[in-house]
């Protein structure tokens, strides 16, 4: 209440909980409905990896715009080593108490992610596709039903020649291709068991639980599969959302998958109200950040910093 924000809105936009709850295990239950509030606090405040990560350039922009720096959720995702916005390596603080202070407090003392790890991350598009898909699914409401994801992945994997059922030894395992594409060293930072798998052996959490049936598995396994099977994040997200819509339509639950349509004029008005911030514009109209940013860029409206806004005002309004 002190922050004047609803609990569920706070959890959705300012915690890592949406990244944990990208898949619903039951057809008629949204994984992000979050009805058990006592559980939400413990899960919402739980970190996804041990250290706290930040980008020095983001810190500088935060201070210029807000007067205060903030931790970014995307930088806290397991395996994320660079800031996509500034195309540079992250810094990290290996302390349980790091979250009690702003990242600017650690600018001089934080460790740097090694240049070699950053270089490998920049050279591997499948890794960045992984994070784009993860962020896109975290914004999806309602969350994707696991049965829908299994069907989409199974059909795509079969078309690409991968084994999609137990004992299918005449085709390669998708899990082997994932290890090959992402690299075992990087994968070990997310799921050490997968990174250490024996080549040629089935990995049940991927090859059986997700591909072979409407199974249950951890969130990052779904994202790894999507990043491997599809050429772009948009292709993966559109395939899942289209299948979800079709699935609900066939079961009479279309209302659960209905997304409010936002007109261009509404989005432009929100953009003006939000001070040319894509993320704030998204919250004003109730769109996902990724969808709002895509549409705003299509309308020729970039995300602008506070400094850029001041300069534009001086040039066009004050004619300085």
Buried (B, 14 or more C-beta within 10 A) or exposed (E): EEEEEEEBEBBBBBBBBBBBBBBBBEBEEBBBEBEEEEEBBEBBEEEBBEBBBBBBEBBBBBBEBEEEBBBBBBBBBBBBBBBBEBEBBBBBBEBEEBBEBBBBBBBEEBEEBEEEBBEBBBEBEBBBBBBBBBBBBBBBBBBBBBBBBBBBBBBBBBEBEBBBEEEBEEBBBBBBBBBEBBBEEBBBBBBEEBBEBEEEEBBBBBBBBBBBBBBEBBBBBBBBBBBBBBEEBBBBBEBBBEBBBEBBEEEEBEEBBEBEEBEEEBBBBBBEEBBBBBEBBBBBBEBBBBBBBEBBEEEEBEBBBBEEBEEEEEEEEEEE
